[in-house]
């Protein structure tokens, strides 16, 4: 069985997001909101090319959005600053 959806919101998870998130290549839905994650969004998420829904709001994440231009992401939610305000996302 392949993991394609994961909701880990509101679990008081702490620490940095692991680089191994990008290895979940079949992941379509990921909700890590309302936890206590810190640090940068891992660049490895760009490898999750099937990811369509990503929720990272209500954490203490920073840095540039790592998603590749051909990513299938259609819906996302993050805490400030929003992805559209980050220089690495401007088209």
ROSE-4610 file (N, C-alpha, C; in Angstrom, 1 decimal, always signed):
// ROSE-4610
residu = [X/X/X/X/X/X/X/X/X/X/X/X/X/X/X/X/X/X/X/X/X/X/X/X/X/X/X/X/X/X/X/X/X/X/X/X/X/X/X/X/X/X/X/X/X/X/X/X/X/X/X/X/X/X/X/X/X/X/X/X/X/X/X/X/X/X/X/X/X/X/X/X/X/X/X/X/X/X/X/X/X/X/X/X/X/X/X/X/X/X/X/X/X/X/X/X/X/X/X/X/X/X/X/X/X/X/X/X/X/X/X/X/X/X/X/X/X/X/X/X/X/X/X/X/X/X/X/X/X/X/X/X/X/X/X/X/X/X/X/X/X/X/X/X/X/X/X/X/X/X/X/X/X/X/X/X/X/X/X/X/X/X/X/X/X/X/X/X/X/X/X/X/X/X/X/X/X/X/X/X/X/X/X/X/X/X/X/X/X/X/X/X/X/X/X/X/X/X/X/X/X/X/X/X/X/X/X/X/X/X/X/X/X/X/X/X/X/X/X/X/X/X/X/X/X/X/X/X/X/X/X/X/X/X/X/X/X/X/X/X/X/X/X/X/X/X/X/X/X/X/X/X/X/X/X/X/X/X/X/X/X/X/X/X/X/X/X/X/X/X/X/X/X]
num = [1/1/1/2/2/2/3/3/3/4/4/4/5/5/5/6/6/6/7/7/7/8/8/8/9/9/9/10/10/10/11/11/11/12/12/12/13/13/13/14/14/14/15/15/15/16/16/16/17/17/17/18/18/18/19/19/19/20/20/20/21/21/21/22/22/22/23/23/23/24/24/24/25/25/25/26/26/26/27/27/27/28/28/28/29/29/29/30/30/30/31/31/31/32/32/32/33/33/33/34/34/34/35/35/35/36/36/36/37/37/37/38/38/38/39/39/39/40/40/40/41/41/41/42/42/42/43/43/43/44/44/44/45/45/45/46/46/46/47/47/47/48/48/48/49/49/49/50/50/50/51/51/51/52/52/52/53/53/53/54/54/54/55/55/55/56/56/56/57/57/57/58/58/58/59/59/59/60/60/60/61/61/61/62/62/62/63/63/63/64/64/64/65/65/65/66/66/66/67/67/67/68/68/68/69/69/69/70/70/70/71/71/71/72/72/72/73/73/73/74/74/74/75/75/75/76/76/76/77/77/77/78/78/78/79/79/79/80/80/80/81/81/81/82/82/82/83/83/83/84/84/84/85/85/85/86/86/86/87/87/87/88/88/88/89/89/89/90/90/90/91/91/91]
x = [+0.8/+0.0/+0.9/+0.6/+1.3/+0.6/+1.4/+0.9/+0.6/-0.6/-1.0/-1.6/-2.0/-2.6/-2.2/-1.9/-1.5/-1.9/-2.7/-3.1/-2.5/-1.5/-0.9/-1.1/-2.1/-2.4/-2.8/-2.5/-2.9/-2.4/-1.1/-0.5/+0.6/+0.9/+2.0/+3.3/+3.5/+4.8/+5.8/+7.0/+8.1/+9.3/+10.1/+11.4/+11.3/+12.3/+12.3/+11.6/+11.1/+10.5/+11.6/+11.5/+12.6/+12.7/+14.0/+14.2/+13.6/+13.3/+12.7/+11.3/+10.6/+9.3/+9.3/+10.3/+10.4/+10.4/+10.8/+10.8/+9.4/+8.4/+7.1/+6.5/+7.0/+6.7/+5.3/+4.6/+3.1/+2.2/+2.7/+1.9/+1.1/-0.2/-1.1/-1.5/-1.8/-2.3/-1.4/-1.0/-0.2/-0.6/-1.1/-1.5/-0.7/+0.2/+1.1/+0.8/-0.4/-0.7/-0.9/-0.8/-1.1/-0.2/+1.1/+2.0/+3.1/+4.2/+5.3/+6.6/+6.4/+7.6/+8.3/+9.6/+10.5/+11.5/+12.1/+13.1/+12.6/+13.3/+12.9/+12.1/+11.3/+10.6/+11.6/+11.8/+12.8/+12.8/+13.9/+14.0/+13.5/+13.6/+13.2/+11.7/+10.9/+9.5/+9.3/+10.2/+10.1/+10.1/+10.6/+10.5/+9.2/+8.3/+6.9/+6.1/+6.3/+5.6/+4.1/+3.6/+2.2/+1.4/+2.1/+1.5/+0.6/-0.7/-1.7/-2.2/-2.1/-2.7/-1.6/-1.2/-0.1/-0.6/-0.7/-1.0/+0.0/+0.7/+1.8/+1.5/+0.3/-0.1/+0.1/+0.3/+0.4/+1.6/+2.7/+4.0/+5.0/+6.2/+7.2/+8.2/+7.7/+8.6/+9.0/+10.1/+10.6/+11.4/+11.9/+12.6/+11.8/+12.4/+11.8/+11.0/+10.0/+9.1/+9.9/+10.1/+10.9/+10.3/+9.0/+8.4/+8.8/+9.0/+9.4/+8.3/+8.7/+7.7/+6.6/+7.0/+6.0/+5.3/+5.4/+4.6/+3.1/+2.4/+1.0/+0.2/+0.9/+0.3/-0.8/-2.0/-3.2/-3.7/-3.4/-4.0/-2.9/-2.7/-1.7/-2.1/-1.6/-1.8/-0.6/-0.1/+1.1/+0.9/+1.7/+1.7/+2.5/+2.3/+3.1/+4.6/+5.4/+4.9/+4.3/+3.4/+2.7/+3.6/+3.4/+4.3/+4.4/+3.3/+3.3/+4.1/+4.5/+5.3/+6.8/+7.1/+8.5/+9.2/+10.4/+11.0/+11.2/+11.5/+11.7/+10.5/+9.3/+8.1/+7.6/+8.2/+7.6/+8.0/+7.0/+7.2/+7.8]
y = [-1.2/+0.0/+1.2/+2.2/+3.4/+4.5/+5.3/+6.5/+7.6/+8.0/+9.1/+10.3/+10.1/+11.2/+11.0/+12.2/+12.1/+13.4/+13.3/+14.5/+14.3/+15.1/+15.1/+16.4/+17.1/+18.4/+18.3/+19.4/+19.4/+18.3/+17.9/+16.9/+17.3/+18.6/+19.1/+18.6/+18.3/+17.8/+18.9/+18.6/+19.6/+19.3/+20.3/+20.1/+20.6/+20.2/+20.6/+19.5/+20.0/+19.0/+18.2/+16.9/+16.0/+16.1/+16.0/+16.0/+14.8/+13.8/+12.6/+12.8/+13.9/+14.2/+14.1/+14.5/+14.4/+13.0/+12.0/+10.6/+10.0/+10.7/+10.3/+10.7/+10.2/+10.6/+10.4/+9.5/+9.3/+10.2/+11.0/+11.8/+12.9/+12.9/+13.9/+14.9/+14.5/+15.4/+15.3/+16.5/+16.5/+17.7/+17.5/+18.5/+18.4/+19.3/+19.4/+20.6/+21.2/+22.5/+22.3/+23.5/+23.6/+22.6/+22.6/+21.9/+22.9/+22.4/+23.3/+23.2/+23.0/+22.8/+24.1/+24.1/+25.2/+25.0/+26.1/+25.9/+26.1/+25.6/+25.9/+24.7/+25.0/+24.0/+23.2/+21.9/+21.1/+21.2/+21.4/+21.4/+20.1/+19.0/+17.7/+17.7/+18.6/+18.6/+18.8/+19.4/+19.6/+18.2/+17.2/+15.8/+15.2/+15.7/+15.2/+15.8/+15.4/+16.0/+15.7/+14.8/+14.5/+15.3/+16.0/+16.7/+17.8/+17.7/+18.7/+19.6/+19.1/+19.8/+19.8/+21.0/+21.1/+22.1/+21.8/+22.7/+22.7/+23.9/+24.1/+25.2/+25.7/+26.9/+26.6/+27.7/+27.6/+26.8/+27.1/+26.5/+27.7/+27.5/+28.5/+28.2/+28.1/+27.8/+29.0/+29.0/+30.1/+29.6/+30.6/+30.3/+30.3/+29.8/+29.8/+28.6/+28.7/+27.6/+26.7/+25.5/+24.6/+23.9/+24.2/+23.4/+23.7/+22.7/+22.8/+23.5/+24.1/+24.8/+23.9/+22.6/+21.7/+20.9/+21.3/+20.6/+20.7/+19.7/+19.7/+20.4/+21.1/+21.7/+22.7/+22.4/+23.3/+24.0/+23.5/+24.2/+24.1/+25.3/+25.3/+26.3/+26.2/+27.1/+27.1/+28.3/+28.5/+29.7/+29.7/+30.9/+32.0/+33.2/+34.4/+34.1/+34.5/+35.1/+34.1/+34.5/+33.6/+33.3/+32.1/+31.7/+32.8/+33.5/+34.4/+35.6/+35.9/+37.0/+36.7/+35.4/+35.1/+35.3/+35.8/+36.1/+34.9/+33.7/+32.6/+32.0/+32.6/+32.1/+33.1/+34.3/+35.2/+34.7/+35.0/+34.5/+35.6]
z = [+0.0/+0.0/+0.0/-0.8/-0.9/-0.1/+0.6/+1.3/+0.4/+0.3/-0.6/+0.2/+1.4/+2.2/+3.6/+4.2/+5.7/+6.3/+7.4/+8.2/+9.6/+9.9/+11.2/+11.9/+11.6/+12.2/+13.6/+14.4/+15.8/+16.7/+16.5/+17.2/+18.2/+18.2/+19.1/+18.7/+17.4/+16.8/+16.9/+17.2/+17.3/+16.4/+16.3/+15.6/+14.2/+13.4/+12.0/+11.1/+10.0/+9.0/+8.4/+8.4/+7.9/+6.4/+5.9/+4.5/+3.8/+4.5/+3.9/+3.4/+3.7/+3.2/+1.7/+1.0/-0.5/-1.0/-0.1/-0.6/-0.7/-0.2/-0.2/-1.6/-2.7/-4.0/-4.4/-3.8/-4.1/-3.3/-2.4/-1.5/-2.3/-2.1/-2.7/-1.7/-0.5/+0.5/+1.8/+2.3/+3.5/+4.3/+5.5/+6.5/+7.8/+7.9/+9.1/+10.0/+9.8/+10.4/+11.9/+12.6/+14.0/+14.8/+14.5/+15.3/+15.8/+16.1/+16.6/+15.8/+14.5/+13.6/+13.4/+13.4/+13.2/+12.0/+11.6/+10.6/+9.2/+8.2/+6.8/+6.2/+5.2/+4.5/+3.7/+3.9/+3.2/+1.7/+1.0/-0.4/-1.0/-0.3/-0.8/-1.2/-0.6/-1.0/-2.5/-3.2/-4.6/-5.3/-4.7/-5.3/-5.2/-4.4/-4.2/-5.3/-6.5/-7.7/-7.8/-7.0/-7.1/-6.0/-5.1/-4.1/-4.6/-4.2/-4.6/-3.5/-2.3/-1.1/+0.0/+0.4/+1.4/+2.4/+3.7/+4.7/+5.8/+5.9/+6.9/+7.9/+7.9/+8.7/+10.2/+10.9/+12.4/+12.9/+12.2/+12.7/+12.6/+12.9/+12.8/+11.8/+10.5/+9.4/+8.7/+8.0/+7.3/+6.0/+5.2/+4.1/+2.8/+1.7/+0.4/+0.2/-0.6/-1.0/-2.0/-1.7/-2.5/-3.6/-3.9/-4.9/-6.3/-7.1/-8.5/-9.3/-10.4/-11.2/-11.8/-12.0/-12.6/-11.6/-10.3/-9.3/-9.5/-9.0/-9.3/-8.1/-7.3/-6.1/-6.5/-6.1/-6.4/-5.2/-4.0/-2.8/-1.7/-1.1/+0.0/+1.0/+2.2/+3.3/+4.2/+4.4/+5.3/+6.2/+7.2/+8.1/+7.4/+7.8/+7.3/+7.4/+6.4/+5.1/+4.2/+3.4/+2.5/+1.3/+0.7/-0.4/-1.5/-1.8/-2.9/-2.6/-1.3/-1.0/-0.9/-1.1/-1.0/-2.4/-2.4/-3.7/-4.6/-4.0/-4.8/-5.5/-5.2/-5.9/-6.9/-7.0/-8.0/-9.4/-10.3/-11.6/-12.5]
